[in-house]
């Protein structure tokens, strides 16, 4: 029989951590932001950019977010900043104004 003795605050911290991850699954990581704009055409432009980037770079994942008043398009699920910079280098010829951002990314797939 094993008895686990731990401070009450540690148990509370772990419980809070699990609750947070259930609400927002994934992990902290990096993506490359290729579009950020506002205005009445921003939504349509962001959708067009997602379509274009998925055609140009098969296998790359694209994500659109709305952070009032901006529509943003980010690509990739990079676990390290270096990995995001390498991805940005691939995208620079087409998306010259791209930059690396910190975001909540999806868990890696086992392919």
C-alpha positions as a Markdown table, in Angstrom:
| # | Residue | x | y | z |
|---|---|---|---|---|
| 1 | Unk | 0.0 | 0.0 | 0.0 |
| 2 | Unk | 1.3 | 3.4 | -1.0 |
| 3 | Unk | 0.3 | 6.6 | 0.8 |
| 4 | Unk | 0.9 | 9.9 | -0.9 |
| 5 | Unk | 1.5 | 12.8 | 1.4 |
| 6 | Unk | 1.4 | 16.3 | -0.2 |
| 7 | Unk | 0.6 | 19.8 | 0.8 |
| 8 | Unk | -3.0 | 20.9 | 0.3 |
| 9 | Unk | -1.9 | 23.8 | -2.0 |
| 10 | Unk | -0.1 | 21.4 | -4.3 |
| 11 | Unk | -3.3 | 19.4 | -4.8 |
| 12 | Unk | -5.3 | 22.6 | -5.4 |
| 13 | Unk | -2.7 | 23.8 | -8.0 |
| 14 | Unk | -2.8 | 20.5 | -9.8 |
| 15 | Unk | -6.6 | 20.6 | -9.8 |
| 16 | Unk | -6.6 | 24.1 | -11.3 |
| 17 | Unk | -4.0 | 23.1 | -13.9 |
| 18 | Unk | -6.2 | 20.2 | -15.0 |
| 19 | Unk | -9.3 | 22.4 | -15.2 |
| 20 | Unk | -7.5 | 25.0 | -17.3 |
| 21 | Unk | -6.3 | 22.3 | -19.7 |
| 22 | Unk | -9.8 | 20.8 | -20.1 |
| 23 | Unk | -11.1 | 24.3 | -21.1 |
| 24 | Unk | -8.3 | 25.1 | -23.5 |
| 25 | Unk | -6.7 | 21.8 | -24.7 |
| 26 | Unk | -3.2 | 22.1 | -26.2 |
| 27 | Unk | 0.0 | 23.5 | -25.1 |
| 28 | Unk | 1.9 | 26.7 | -25.2 |
| 29 | Unk | 3.9 | 27.1 | -28.4 |
| 30 | Unk | 4.5 | 29.2 | -31.5 |
| 31 | Unk | 2.9 | 30.0 | -34.8 |
| 32 | Unk | 3.7 | 32.2 | -37.7 |
| 33 | Unk | 1.2 | 35.1 | -38.2 |
| 34 | Unk | 0.8 | 35.8 | -41.9 |
| 35 | Unk | -2.2 | 38.1 | -41.8 |
| 36 | Unk | -3.6 | 40.8 | -39.4 |
| 37 | Unk | -6.0 | 43.4 | -40.5 |
| 38 | Unk | -9.3 | 45.1 | -39.7 |
| 39 | Unk | -12.0 | 46.6 | -41.8 |
| 40 | Unk | -15.1 | 45.5 | -43.6 |
| 41 | Unk | -13.2 | 43.2 | -46.0 |
| 42 | Unk | -10.8 | 41.7 | -43.4 |
| 43 | Unk | -13.0 | 38.6 | -42.8 |
| 44 | Unk | -13.2 | 37.7 | -46.5 |
| 45 | Unk | -9.4 | 38.5 | -47.0 |
| 46 | Unk | -8.5 | 36.2 | -44.1 |
| 47 | Unk | -10.6 | 33.4 | -45.6 |
| 48 | Unk | -8.9 | 33.8 | -48.9 |
| 49 | Unk | -5.5 | 33.8 | -47.3 |
| 50 | Unk | -6.3 | 30.5 | -45.5 |
| 51 | Unk | -7.4 | 28.9 | -48.8 |
| 52 | Unk | -4.2 | 30.2 | -50.6 |
| 53 | Unk | -1.8 | 29.1 | -47.9 |
| 54 | Unk | -3.3 | 25.6 | -47.7 |
| 55 | Unk | -2.9 | 25.2 | -51.5 |
| 56 | Unk | 0.7 | 26.5 | -51.5 |
| 57 | Unk | 1.9 | 24.6 | -48.5 |
| 58 | Unk | 0.1 | 21.2 | -48.2 |
| 59 | Unk | 0.1 | 19.7 | -44.8 |
| 60 | Unk | 0.4 | 23.0 | -43.0 |
| 61 | Unk | -2.4 | 23.9 | -40.6 |
| 62 | Unk | -3.9 | 27.4 | -40.7 |
| 63 | Unk | -5.9 | 29.1 | -38.0 |
| 64 | Unk | -8.1 | 32.3 | -38.1 |
| 65 | Unk | -9.0 | 34.2 | -35.0 |
| 66 | Unk | -11.0 | 37.3 | -34.4 |
| 67 | Unk | -9.5 | 39.6 | -31.7 |
| 68 | Unk | -11.8 | 42.6 | -32.0 |
| 69 | Unk | -11.3 | 44.5 | -34.3 |
| 70 | Unk | -8.6 | 42.4 | -36.0 |
| 71 | Unk | -8.9 | 39.2 | -38.1 |
| 72 | Unk | -5.7 | 37.2 | -37.8 |
| 73 | Unk | -4.4 | 34.2 | -39.6 |
| 74 | Unk | -1.6 | 32.1 | -38.1 |
| 75 | Unk | 0.0 | 28.9 | -39.4 |
| 76 | Unk | 1.8 | 25.9 | -37.9 |
| 77 | Unk | 1.9 | 24.2 | -34.5 |
| 78 | Unk | 5.5 | 24.8 | -33.5 |
| 79 | Unk | 6.7 | 23.6 | -30.1 |
| 80 | Unk | 9.9 | 25.8 | -30.1 |
| 81 | Unk | 10.6 | 29.3 | -31.3 |
| 82 | Unk | 13.3 | 28.0 | -33.5 |
| 83 | Unk | 10.9 | 25.7 | -35.3 |
| 84 | Unk | 8.6 | 28.7 | -35.9 |
| 85 | Unk | 11.5 | 30.7 | -37.3 |
| 86 | Unk | 12.3 | 27.9 | -39.7 |
| 87 | Unk | 8.7 | 27.8 | -40.9 |
| 88 | Unk | 8.7 | 31.6 | -41.3 |
| 89 | Unk | 11.7 | 31.3 | -43.6 |
| 90 | Unk | 9.7 | 28.9 | -45.8 |
| 91 | Unk | 6.9 | 31.5 | -45.9 |
| 92 | Unk | 8.9 | 34.7 | -46.4 |
| 93 | Unk | 8.9 | 34.6 | -50.2 |
| 94 | Unk | 5.1 | 34.8 | -50.2 |
| 95 | Unk | 4.3 | 36.4 | -46.9 |
| 96 | Unk | 7.0 | 39.0 | -46.4 |
| 97 | Unk | 5.3 | 40.7 | -43.4 |
| 98 | Unk | 5.0 | 37.4 | -41.4 |
| 99 | Unk | 6.2 | 37.1 | -37.8 |
| 100 | Unk | 6.4 | 34.6 | -35.0 |
| 101 | Unk | 3.8 | 34.7 | -32.2 |
| 102 | Unk | 3.2 | 32.8 | -29.0 |
| 103 | Unk | -0.1 | 30.9 | -29.1 |
| 104 | Unk | -1.8 | 27.9 | -27.6 |
| 105 | Unk | -1.1 | 25.1 | -30.2 |
| 106 | Unk | -2.6 | 21.7 | -30.8 |
| 107 | Unk | -1.0 | 18.6 | -29.4 |
| 108 | Unk | 1.4 | 16.9 | -31.9 |
| 109 | Unk | -0.2 | 14.1 | -34.0 |
| 110 | Unk | 1.3 | 10.6 | -34.0 |
| 111 | Unk | 1.7 | 10.2 | -37.7 |
